[in-house]
Amino acid sequence: MKARTLLISLACVALLVPLPPVAYADPPPWAPAHGWRKKHDPYYVGYAGTQWERDYGIIEGRCNRQAIGTVLGGVVGGAIGTTADREYRAVAVIVGSVLGAVIGNQIGKSMDEADRGCIGHALELAADRRAVTWSNPDSGLNYKVTPIRGFNADGRKCREYMLDVNGKGVSDSRKEQACQTAPGQWETY
């Protein structure tokens, strides 16, 4: 009788002791491991479906202004196209002609192509409510773009976003809207 009670007690204790979880070397196919995208899918898909070779730090919340400036090097007027050999894809830009009315004359004059490229690329790749920041060392201004929501207007993909600019006596925060006019080009209204 004692042996039977001891055996039942041991069986109950054995059931209470957790077993170590099974560890597999690779994640299951429905949940790839961190870094899978960079190894297997080199493109970042933009808000409107455009594929981009580089995210310029947008996904991590920081725009690599210098890299965008390098790509925009010889581009005039805010609208760019891909090169014939497709070495570079277009970097998303805000069309420069509307900047003065949208973000104010003083800030619009201080903004360069790289700043507009960062705004456009943030609209392309940043998730809703995910802030993207950068600084312009030439103007002394700091920027933060936070896409708020996406919507369609007149058959175009659009996004509402917050634009915060500060530094050198400037402190401005505005809610703006921009719509895609062509792959990689956004026009504010």
GROMACS elastic network, one bead per residue, 0.5 to 0.9 nm:
[ bonds ]
;  ai    aj funct       b0    kb
    1     4     6  0.51014   500
    1     5     6  0.63006   500
    1     6     6  0.85922   500
    2     5     6  0.51410   500
    2     6     6  0.60632   500
    2     7     6  0.84972   500
    3     6     6  0.50404   500
    3     7     6  0.60345   500
    3     8     6  0.86347   500
    4     7     6  0.50380   500
    4     8     6  0.62318   500
    4     9     6  0.85790   500
    5     8     6  0.51559   500
    5     9     6  0.60924   500
    5    10     6  0.85857   500
    6     9     6  0.50573   500
    6    10     6  0.61352   500
    6    11     6  0.85784   500
    7    10     6  0.51634   500
    7    11     6  0.61831   500
    7    12     6  0.87087   500
    8    11     6  0.50345   500
    8    12     6  0.62139   500
    8    13     6  0.86769   500
    9    12     6  0.51614   500
    9    13     6  0.62540   500
    9    14     6  0.85993   500
   10    13     6  0.51119   500
   10    14     6  0.60827   500
   10    15     6  0.86674   500
   11    14     6  0.50623   500
   11    15     6  0.63273   500
   11    16     6  0.88156   500
   12    15     6  0.51649   500
   12    16     6  0.64194   500
   12    17     6  0.89595   500
   13    16     6  0.50904   500
   13    17     6  0.63953   500
   14    17     6  0.53795   500
   14    18     6  0.83068   500
   15    18     6  0.74356   500
   18    21     6  0.86722   500
   19    22     6  0.88479   500
   20    23     6  0.87872   500
   23    26     6  0.88441   500
   24    27     6  0.69066   500
   24    28     6  0.86169   500
   26    29     6  0.85901   500
   26    32     6  0.83936   500
   26    33     6  0.79235   500
   27    30     6  0.81541   500
   27    31     6  0.63390   500
   27    32     6  0.58006   500
   27    33     6  0.60831   500
   28    31     6  0.55547   500
   28    32     6  0.65822   500
   28    33     6  0.86319   500
   29    32     6  0.59548   500
   32    35     6  0.83695   500
   32    36     6  0.61103   500
   32    37     6  0.85532   500
   33    36     6  0.56467   500
   33    37     6  0.87949   500
   34    37     6  0.77188   500
   35    38     6  0.55461   500
   35    39     6  0.66443   500
   35    40     6  0.88277   500
   36    39     6  0.52962   500
   36    40     6  0.59953   500
   36    41     6  0.76708   500
   37    40     6  0.52647   500
   37    42     6  0.66351   500
   37    43     6  0.83096   500
   37    44     6  0.89199   500
   38    41     6  0.58302   500
   38    42     6  0.54585   500
   38    43     6  0.82093   500
   39    42     6  0.69010   500
   41    44     6  0.80215   500
   42    52     6  0.85054   500
   42    53     6  0.63380   500
   42    54     6  0.80448   500
   43    51     6  0.57140   500
   43    52     6  0.53050   500
   43    54     6  0.69735   500
   43    55     6  0.85918   500
   44    50     6  0.82123   500
   44    51     6  0.55207   500
   44    53     6  0.63075   500
   44    54     6  0.67785   500
   44    55     6  0.66034   500
   44   125     6  0.75498   500
   45    48     6  0.79813   500
   45    49     6  0.55806   500
   45    50     6  0.56207   500
   45    52     6  0.61673   500
   45    53     6  0.89237   500
   45   124     6  0.82508   500
   45   125     6  0.71940   500
   46    49     6  0.50613   500
   46    50     6  0.50244   500
   46    51     6  0.60258   500
   46    52     6  0.70014   500
   46   121     6  0.84821   500
   46   123     6  0.83076   500
   46   126     6  0.83955   500
   46   184     6  0.87842   500
   47    50     6  0.72970   500
   47   123     6  0.72756   500
   47   125     6  0.60133   500
   47   126     6  0.81298   500
   47   127     6  0.85388   500
   47   150     6  0.84745   500
   47   157     6  0.79802   500
   47   158     6  0.89675   500
   47   159     6  0.89502   500
   48   124     6  0.71832   500
   48   156     6  0.89266   500
   48   157     6  0.62091   500
   48   158     6  0.86536   500
   48   180     6  0.79646   500
   48   183     6  0.79361   500
   49   124     6  0.88491   500
   49   183     6  0.87689   500
   50   124     6  0.82742   500
   50   183     6  0.64467   500
   50   184     6  0.75208   500
   51    89     6  0.88934   500
   52    55     6  0.68918   500
   52    89     6  0.68336   500
   52    90     6  0.81742   500
   52    91     6  0.81818   500
   52   125     6  0.89827   500
   53    88     6  0.81217   500
   53    89     6  0.70684   500
   54    57     6  0.82561   500
   54    89     6  0.88248   500
   55    58     6  0.55433   500
   55    59     6  0.65797   500
   55    63     6  0.85038   500
   55    64     6  0.88902   500
   55   121     6  0.77459   500
   55   122     6  0.89753   500
   55   125     6  0.72189   500
   56    59     6  0.80575   500
   56    62     6  0.80476   500
   56    63     6  0.58344   500
   56    64     6  0.51590   500
   56    65     6  0.78218   500
   56    67     6  0.68373   500
   56    68     6  0.69842   500
   56   118     6  0.84726   500
   56   121     6  0.82028   500
   57    60     6  0.54671   500
   57    61     6  0.64893   500
   57    62     6  0.52374   500
   57    63     6  0.50400   500
   57    64     6  0.56745   500
   57   132     6  0.87185   500
   58    61     6  0.50031   500
   58    62     6  0.53870   500
   58    63     6  0.51884   500
   58    64     6  0.77453   500
   58   118     6  0.82301   500
   58   121     6  0.73127   500
   58   122     6  0.60618   500
   58   125     6  0.66251   500
   58   126     6  0.61777   500
   58   131     6  0.88988   500
   58   132     6  0.62487   500
   58   133     6  0.85763   500
   59    62     6  0.75860   500
   59    63     6  0.86990   500
   59   122     6  0.85162   500
   59   125     6  0.68206   500
   59   126     6  0.59921   500
   59   127     6  0.79928   500
   59   130     6  0.86100   500
   59   132     6  0.82396   500
   60    63     6  0.83905   500
   60   126     6  0.88298   500
   60   132     6  0.79355   500
   61   122     6  0.87460   500
   61   126     6  0.77252   500
   61   130     6  0.69400   500
   61   131     6  0.58389   500
   61   133     6  0.63337   500
   61   134     6  0.89827   500
   62    65     6  0.88016   500
   62   131     6  0.82107   500
   62   132     6  0.50888   500
   62   134     6  0.60087   500
   63    66     6  0.87145   500
   63    67     6  0.88319   500
   63    68     6  0.83388   500
   63   118     6  0.59441   500
   63   119     6  0.87501   500
   63   121     6  0.84433   500
   63   122     6  0.78432   500
   63   132     6  0.63563   500
   63   133     6  0.60639   500
   63   134     6  0.55578   500
   63   135     6  0.88141   500
   64    67     6  0.55553   500
   64    68     6  0.64663   500
   64    69     6  0.86834   500
   64   118     6  0.78042   500
   64   134     6  0.73508   500
   65    68     6  0.51531   500
   65    69     6  0.59733   500
   65    70     6  0.85919   500
   65   114     6  0.57259   500
   65   115     6  0.69278   500
   65   117     6  0.80281   500
   65   118     6  0.65701   500
   65   134     6  0.69213   500
   65   135     6  0.78613   500
   65   136     6  0.78212   500
   66    70     6  0.62136   500
   66    71     6  0.88265   500
   66   114     6  0.73735   500
   67    70     6  0.50872   500
   67    71     6  0.64866   500
   67    72     6  0.86948   500
   67   114     6  0.85444   500
   68    71     6  0.51990   500
   68    72     6  0.61550   500
   68    73     6  0.85216   500
   68    91     6  0.71342   500
   68   113     6  0.85917   500
   68   114     6  0.57107   500
   68   115     6  0.86277   500
   68   117     6  0.64922   500
   68   118     6  0.71969   500
   69    73     6  0.59105   500
   69   112     6  0.89892   500
   69   113     6  0.69049   500
   69   115     6  0.83577   500
   69   117     6  0.78308   500
   70    73     6  0.50570   500
   70    74     6  0.86659   500
   70   114     6  0.84192   500
   71    74     6  0.80368   500
   71    75     6  0.84973   500
   71    88     6  0.73638   500
   71    89     6  0.88117   500
   71    90     6  0.82251   500
   71    91     6  0.73708   500
   71   114     6  0.89541   500
   72    75     6  0.53408   500
   72    76     6  0.84790   500
   72    78     6  0.88275   500
   72    80     6  0.79210   500
   72    90     6  0.85717   500
   72    91     6  0.74881   500
   72   113     6  0.70021   500
   72   114     6  0.70783   500
   72   117     6  0.80124   500
   73    76     6  0.88062   500
   73   113     6  0.87091   500
   75    78     6  0.71005   500
   75    79     6  0.75033   500
   75    80     6  0.63193   500
   75    81     6  0.89331   500
   75   113     6  0.84591   500
   76    79     6  0.71024   500
   76    80     6  0.77395   500
   76   113     6  0.86508   500
   77    80     6  0.81973   500
   77    95     6  0.74978   500
   77    96     6  0.63043   500
   77    97     6  0.79010   500
   77   113     6  0.84750   500
   78    93     6  0.61605   500
   78    94     6  0.66280   500
   78    95     6  0.51565   500
   78    96     6  0.53091   500
   78    97     6  0.81921   500
   78   113     6  0.66740   500
   78   116     6  0.76967   500
   78   117     6  0.81969   500
   78   185     6  0.82856   500
   79    90     6  0.87647   500
   79    92     6  0.85790   500
   79    93     6  0.68043   500
   79    94     6  0.80609   500
   79    95     6  0.64173   500
   79    96     6  0.82146   500
   79   184     6  0.84149   500
   79   185     6  0.65920   500
   80    90     6  0.59481   500
   80    91     6  0.74334   500
   80    92     6  0.83959   500
   80    93     6  0.80803   500
   80   184     6  0.81741   500
   80   185     6  0.81045   500
   81    89     6  0.73531   500
   81    90     6  0.53557   500
   81    91     6  0.84819   500
   81   184     6  0.86538   500
   82    85     6  0.81687   500
   82    86     6  0.58564   500
   82    87     6  0.78503   500
   82    88     6  0.61238   500
   82    90     6  0.52017   500
   82    91     6  0.88784   500
   83    87     6  0.64035   500
   83    88     6  0.63328   500
   83    89     6  0.72733   500
   83    90     6  0.83636   500
   84    87     6  0.78383   500
   85    88     6  0.81341   500
   86    89     6  0.62721   500
   88    91     6  0.84631   500
   90    93     6  0.86089   500
   90   183     6  0.82475   500
   90   184     6  0.62530   500
   90   185     6  0.88250   500
   91   117     6  0.63592   500
   91   118     6  0.86249   500
   91   120     6  0.77566   500
   91   121     6  0.66277   500
   91   184     6  0.61524   500
   91   185     6  0.83382   500
   92   116     6  0.83513   500
   92   117     6  0.56411   500
   92   118     6  0.76564   500
   92   119     6  0.79165   500
   92   122     6  0.82264   500
   92   123     6  0.80721   500
   92   124     6  0.68334   500
   92   183     6  0.78041   500
   92   185     6  0.54805   500
   92   186     6  0.72872   500
   93    96     6  0.82922   500
   93   113     6  0.79407   500
   93   114     6  0.85981   500
   93   115     6  0.87538   500
   93   116     6  0.54569   500
   93   118     6  0.72688   500
   93   119     6  0.67732   500
   93   121     6  0.65931   500
   93   184     6  0.63376   500
   93   185     6  0.51969   500
   93   186     6  0.60993   500
   93   187     6  0.85467   500
   94    97     6  0.88062   500
   94    98     6  0.84349   500
   94    99     6  0.80320   500
   94   113     6  0.88747   500
   94   116     6  0.53449   500
   94   117     6  0.66463   500
   94   118     6  0.87523   500
   94   119     6  0.66857   500
   94   120     6  0.51442   500
   94   121     6  0.87674   500
   94   178     6  0.82393   500
   94   184     6  0.87113   500
   94   185     6  0.60697   500
   94   187     6  0.56945   500
   94   188     6  0.72228   500
   95    98     6  0.65112   500
   95    99     6  0.74833   500
   95   116     6  0.79160   500
   95   120     6  0.87766   500
   95   185     6  0.66099   500
   95   186     6  0.60446   500
   95   187     6  0.52915   500
   95   188     6  0.75905   500
   96    99     6  0.54408   500
   96   100     6  0.82604   500
   96   108     6  0.88318   500
   96   113     6  0.83649   500
   96   116     6  0.76401   500
   96   187     6  0.83215   500
   97   100     6  0.73789   500
   97   101     6  0.87592   500
   97   187     6  0.87540   500
   98   101     6  0.57738   500
   98   102     6  0.62642   500
   98   103     6  0.88201   500
   98   187     6  0.72884   500
   98   188     6  0.65879   500
   98   189     6  0.77125   500
   99   102     6  0.50325   500
   99   103     6  0.59436   500
   99   104     6  0.74209   500
   99   105     6  0.80599   500
   99   107     6  0.87504   500
   99   108     6  0.56235   500
   99   109     6  0.87000   500
   99   111     6  0.88464   500
   99   188     6  0.77492   500
  100   103     6  0.59540   500
  100   104     6  0.52570   500
  100   106     6  0.81798   500
  100   107     6  0.79426   500
  100   108     6  0.51543   500
  100   109     6  0.76255   500
  101   104     6  0.58817   500
  101   105     6  0.71764   500
  101   108     6  0.84059   500
  101   189     6  0.88762   500
  102   105     6  0.85837   500
  102   108     6  0.82280   500
  102   174     6  0.89082   500
  102   176     6  0.75830   500
  102   188     6  0.70669   500
  102   189     6  0.73318   500
  103   106     6  0.83491   500
  103   107     6  0.63692   500
  103   108     6  0.61376   500
  103   163     6  0.84259   500
  103   172     6  0.85487   500
  103   174     6  0.75408   500
  103   176     6  0.86650   500
  104   107     6  0.56213   500
  104   108     6  0.58342   500
  104   109     6  0.85678   500
  105   108     6  0.50546   500
  105   109     6  0.61562   500
  105   110     6  0.87284   500
  106   109     6  0.54318   500
  106   110     6  0.65380   500
  106   111     6  0.89602   500
  106   170     6  0.88869   500
  107   110     6  0.50820   500
  107   111     6  0.62396   500
  107   141     6  0.87344   500
  107   165     6  0.79685   500
  107   170     6  0.81824   500
  107   172     6  0.88851   500
  108   111     6  0.52685   500
  108   112     6  0.83220   500
  109   112     6  0.78028   500
  110   138     6  0.86721   500
  110   139     6  0.59066   500
  110   140     6  0.89707   500
  110   141     6  0.81190   500
  111   114     6  0.79985   500
  111   115     6  0.57880   500
  111   116     6  0.69716   500
  111   136     6  0.83625   500
  111   139     6  0.77054   500
  111   141     6  0.87452   500
  112   115     6  0.53437   500
  112   116     6  0.64277   500
  112   117     6  0.86203   500
  112   136     6  0.87578   500
  113   116     6  0.50872   500
  113   117     6  0.59489   500
  113   118     6  0.85703   500
  114   118     6  0.61255   500
  114   119     6  0.86665   500
  114   136     6  0.86850   500
  115   118     6  0.51036   500
  115   119     6  0.63795   500
  115   120     6  0.86892   500
  115   134     6  0.83885   500
  115   135     6  0.86317   500
  115   136     6  0.74333   500
  115   143     6  0.82568   500
  116   119     6  0.50880   500
  116   120     6  0.61293   500
  116   121     6  0.84969   500
  117   120     6  0.50818   500
  117   121     6  0.59303   500
  117   122     6  0.83497   500
  118   121     6  0.51458   500
  118   122     6  0.59394   500
  118   123     6  0.85496   500
  118   132     6  0.84950   500
  118   133     6  0.87401   500
  118   134     6  0.81412   500
  118   145     6  0.87162   500
  119   122     6  0.51169   500
  119   123     6  0.63012   500
  119   124     6  0.87175   500
  119   132     6  0.85398   500
  119   143     6  0.89493   500
  119   144     6  0.86844   500
  119   145     6  0.65838   500
  119   163     6  0.86846   500
  120   123     6  0.50928   500
  120   124     6  0.62863   500
  120   125     6  0.88313   500
  120   184     6  0.74231   500
  120   185     6  0.70837   500
  120   186     6  0.63107   500
  121   125     6  0.60600   500
  121   126     6  0.78169   500
  121   184     6  0.78088   500
  122   125     6  0.53504   500
  122   126     6  0.50359   500
  122   127     6  0.85261   500
  122   131     6  0.85386   500
  122   132     6  0.65926   500
  122   145     6  0.69952   500
  122   146     6  0.79567   500
  122   147     6  0.76211   500
  123   126     6  0.60801   500
  123   127     6  0.84650   500
  123   145     6  0.83179   500
  123   146     6  0.84456   500
  123   147     6  0.64574   500
  123   158     6  0.89179   500
  123   159     6  0.70037   500
  123   160     6  0.88869   500
  123   161     6  0.80568   500
  123   178     6  0.83809   500
  123   186     6  0.81516   500
  124   127     6  0.88386   500
  124   184     6  0.74953   500
  124   186     6  0.88975   500
  126   129     6  0.82717   500
  126   130     6  0.61228   500
  126   131     6  0.76165   500
  126   132     6  0.74119   500
  126   146     6  0.79630   500
  126   147     6  0.69081   500
  127   130     6  0.53553   500
  127   131     6  0.84430   500
  127   146     6  0.85724   500
  127   147     6  0.68612   500
  127   148     6  0.84245   500
  127   149     6  0.88087   500
  128   131     6  0.84272   500
  128   146     6  0.72370   500
  128   147     6  0.50020   500
  128   148     6  0.50095   500
  128   149     6  0.57106   500
  128   150     6  0.78657   500
  128   161     6  0.86308   500
  129   146     6  0.56639   500
  129   147     6  0.55622   500
  129   148     6  0.51947   500
  129   149     6  0.78033   500
  129   161     6  0.85748   500
  130   145     6  0.83948   500
  130   146     6  0.56843   500
  130   147     6  0.66453   500
  130   148     6  0.81804   500
  131   144     6  0.63715   500
  131   145     6  0.56216   500
  131   147     6  0.71944   500
  131   162     6  0.89404   500
  132   143     6  0.81352   500
  132   144     6  0.55192   500
  132   145     6  0.52804   500
  132   146     6  0.62976   500
  132   147     6  0.88371   500
  133   142     6  0.74515   500
  133   143     6  0.55275   500
  133   145     6  0.65331   500
  133   146     6  0.87760   500
  134   141     6  0.88170   500
  134   142     6  0.59835   500
  134   143     6  0.54485   500
  134   144     6  0.67546   500
  135   138     6  0.89515   500
  135   139     6  0.86885   500
  135   140     6  0.71635   500
  135   141     6  0.59380   500
  135   143     6  0.60520   500
  135   144     6  0.88791   500
  136   139     6  0.56456   500
  136   140     6  0.56394   500
  136   141     6  0.54880   500
  136   142     6  0.63094   500
  136   143     6  0.80103   500
  137   140     6  0.50414   500
  137   141     6  0.72017   500
  137   142     6  0.86563   500
  138   141     6  0.81008   500
  139   142     6  0.88228   500
  139   167     6  0.87038   500
  139   168     6  0.81346   500
  140   166     6  0.86002   500
  140   167     6  0.60089   500
  140   168     6  0.61122   500
  141   165     6  0.65768   500
  141   166     6  0.55882   500
  141   168     6  0.65945   500
  141   170     6  0.78185   500
  142   164     6  0.80733   500
  142   165     6  0.56485   500
  142   166     6  0.53278   500
  142   167     6  0.60718   500
  143   163     6  0.72380   500
  143   164     6  0.57372   500
  143   166     6  0.67978   500
  144   162     6  0.78501   500
  144   163     6  0.58410   500
  144   164     6  0.50535   500
  144   165     6  0.66051   500
  144   166     6  0.89848   500
  145   161     6  0.67381   500
  145   162     6  0.56554   500
  145   164     6  0.64995   500
  145   165     6  0.89007   500
  146   160     6  0.87542   500
  146   161     6  0.53877   500
  146   162     6  0.50978   500
  146   163     6  0.66938   500
  146   164     6  0.85504   500
  147   150     6  0.80219   500
  147   159     6  0.67177   500
  147   160     6  0.60109   500
  147   162     6  0.63875   500
  147   163     6  0.87696   500
  148   159     6  0.72021   500
  148   160     6  0.54382   500
  148   162     6  0.70656   500
  149   158     6  0.85662   500
  149   159     6  0.56765   500
  149   160     6  0.54134   500
  149   161     6  0.71298   500
  150   157     6  0.73350   500
  150   158     6  0.56560   500
  150   160     6  0.62966   500
  150   161     6  0.89505   500
  151   156     6  0.84265   500
  151   157     6  0.62424   500
  151   158     6  0.52002   500
  151   159     6  0.60310   500
  151   160     6  0.79537   500
  151   179     6  0.89803   500
  152   155     6  0.59857   500
  152   156     6  0.54191   500
  152   158     6  0.55508   500
  152   159     6  0.82819   500
  152   179     6  0.82964   500
  153   156     6  0.53256   500
  153   157     6  0.67711   500
  153   158     6  0.66712   500
  153   179     6  0.77624   500
  154   157     6  0.86546   500
  156   179     6  0.63001   500
  156   180     6  0.61923   500
  156   181     6  0.73956   500
  157   178     6  0.86882   500
  157   179     6  0.57083   500
  157   180     6  0.57285   500
  157   181     6  0.86144   500
  158   177     6  0.70643   500
  158   178     6  0.55502   500
  158   180     6  0.61894   500
  158   186     6  0.84117   500
  159   176     6  0.84319   500
  159   177     6  0.56812   500
  159   178     6  0.55759   500
  159   179     6  0.64098   500
  159   180     6  0.87370   500
  160   175     6  0.71487   500
  160   176     6  0.57380   500
  160   178     6  0.65569   500
  160   179     6  0.88590   500
  161   174     6  0.83658   500
  161   175     6  0.57275   500
  161   176     6  0.53832   500
  161   177     6  0.61513   500
  161   178     6  0.81157   500
  162   173     6  0.69994   500
  162   174     6  0.56428   500
  162   176     6  0.61062   500
  162   177     6  0.86533   500
  163   172     6  0.79981   500
  163   173     6  0.56855   500
  163   174     6  0.53249   500
  163   175     6  0.63390   500
  163   176     6  0.71411   500
  164   171     6  0.75806   500
  164   172     6  0.57179   500
  164   174     6  0.65106   500
  164   175     6  0.88303   500
  165   170     6  0.69879   500
  165   171     6  0.58118   500
  165   172     6  0.52015   500
  165   173     6  0.63891   500
  165   174     6  0.88437   500
  166   169     6  0.73098   500
  166   172     6  0.62893   500
  166   173     6  0.85361   500
  167   170     6  0.51894   500
  167   171     6  0.66583   500
  168   171     6  0.85674   500
  176   188     6  0.71453   500
  176   189     6  0.75390   500
  177   187     6  0.84151   500
  177   188     6  0.56242   500
  177   189     6  0.59919   500
  178   186     6  0.58846   500
  178   187     6  0.51656   500
  178   189     6  0.60040   500
  179   185     6  0.83491   500
  179   186     6  0.53381   500
  179   187     6  0.54053   500
  179   188     6  0.63918   500
  179   189     6  0.78484   500
  180   183     6  0.69642   500
  180   184     6  0.73340   500
  180   185     6  0.56383   500
  180   187     6  0.62574   500
  180   188     6  0.88379   500
  181   184     6  0.81415   500
  181   185     6  0.56686   500
  181   186     6  0.57534   500
  181   187     6  0.64642   500
  182   185     6  0.52011   500
  182   186     6  0.73759   500
  183   186     6  0.83679   500
